[in-house]
Amino acid sequence: MTTKNEIPNISESFGAIDPGVTIGHVHLKVADLERSLAFYCNVLGFKLTQRYGTDAAFIAAGDYHHHLGLNTWQSKGGSAPPAGTTGLFHVAIRYPSRAALANALLRLEAASIPLDGASDHGVSEALYLRDPDGNGLELYWDRPRELWPLDEHGELHMVTRPLDLDSLRRQDREV
């Protein structure tokens, strides 16, 4: 394994990553596939697109082949990684509108899924929680770019403020 100081800066020669690059999907190791499918499909509303026997499944929002892969290949019956270890901090799932995020909040509350936090970042509003395997999730929507906060130099200035959950809940009814 190389250390930070041993990693060369290839971007100086090759430039930045293409701005059209996106993250296509996330594949999570889970302890219990059926429990995870119940959470992601029955609570959050994803659709099962394919199963690989009893060990893996792929789910999506809409008609995409998959946004999330779930498998027990190396984790069946396992436990969440302990605090103080490296790994995934959270998966961020972007909703298309504030109303769609409000619907997600109401779904979580109806299923008695607790939030770890809820923040207004200026550029977005976000709900933070854990899935049944302890994987961190951020459910969020982005405000339109023209509303993103800028500092006195015109640079992006993200913030972390408490999110008004009552206002978000009302958003679902206003649509």
N, C-alpha and C positions, 0 to 999 in steps of 0.2 A: 504494500500500500504506500502510495506517495503521500508526502505531507503537503500542506498548503504552499509552502515555499518551493516545492519541487514541481508544481504544476505550471507548465509554460503558458504564456498568454498568446494563444493561437489567434485570438480575435484581432490582434494588431496586424496580422498578415491577411486574414480571411474576412474581416469585417464582422458586423453583428449578425445575429440570427435573422433569417427572413421574417419580416413582420407578419406574413401570412401564416406562420406556423401556429397551430393550436394543439391543445392537449386533447387527444381523441377519446381516451377512456382511462379508467383507473381499475386495477385488478386488486381486490382485497382478499387476504387470507382470513377465513372465518372459522369458528369452532363448530358451528351447527348451521348447515346450509338451509334447512327448513326455517329455522328461527330468523336467519338473515333475510330470506325471501319474504317471510311474513312482514318484517319491518319495512324493507325497501318497497315491496309491492303493495301490501295492505295498508300501511300507514302513510308512506310518502307518495305512493301512487305510480311507481315505475311499473313497466310492463315486462313480463318474462318473454324473452325472445328466443332463447335456446337453453336446453339443459344438456350436460354431459354426464349422464348417469346420475348417481347420487352424490357425486363429489364436486360438481361445478355447475354454475348457471350464469347466464348473461342477461342483463336487464337494460331497458332503455326508456327514455322519455320520447314518446311519439314513435315514428317508424324507423329510427336509426338502428343499425345492427346491434350496438350495445354501447352504453355509457359506463356501465359498471360490470365488472366480472367478479364473481364471488366463488371462492374455492376452498376446499378442506384438504387439499393435497398434502400440505405440510403442517396443518393446524387443527385437524379434527380433534375435538374435545379439549383444545388448548385454552390458554388464558391470555389475557391482554398483556402486552409487554409492560414490565414494571417502569415506574417513573425513573427518570435519570438515565434512560437508554436512548439511543438514536433510533430514527425511523420516521414514519409519516406523522406530521403534526395534525393536519386535517385535510380532508378532501372538500373543495369548495364547489358547490352545485349552484350554478347561476340560474335564477328564474327570470322570465322575460319581462315581468312587470311587478309593481308593488302589490297589485291585487293578487297575483299568483303567489307571492311570498306570504301575503296575509292568509291565503288559503292553506299554505303549508303550516303556518303557525296554528291555525284552528285544527288542522288534522293532528298535529302533535299534541295539542291540549286535549282533544277528544280521546286520544290513545294514552293519556297520562304519561307522555314522554317528557321528562324534565329538560329544561334548557340549562346549559352551563353559563350562558351569557347572551346578551343582545346589544349590538352596537350600531351607532350611526357613524360611518367613517367619512361623511361628506360626499364621497364618490359613490357610496353604496350604503345599504342597510343590511345588517346580517344577524342571523340567528345561529348560535353555537350550541352543539349538543354532541352526544356520543351515540353510536349505534350499539346494538346488543353485544358486540365484541370489544367495545371500548375505543373503536376508531373514531377520531374526531371528525365532525362534519360541520361545515359552514354552509348554511342555506342563505343566499343573498340575491339582491337585484341591484343592478347598476343604475344610478341616475343618468339622465342624458348628459353627454359630455359638456354641453354648454352650461350646466349647473355645477360642474366639479369646482371645488374651492381652489383658488389660486392665491399665492402670496403676493407681496408687493412687487416682485420681479416677474410675475406671470408664470411661476413654477407651480406645479401641482403641490397642494398642501393638504394631505390626508389627515384626518383627526380620528380620535376614538372618544365618542360621547355615548351616554346611555341612549338606547333606542326606546322611543315612546311606543310601547306595545299596545296600549289602548287605541292609539291612533292607527296603528297597523291593523288591529282587529276590525276597526270601523271601515277600513279600506276595502275589505272583502265584501262588505254589505253595500258599498257605494257604487259597485260596478254593475 
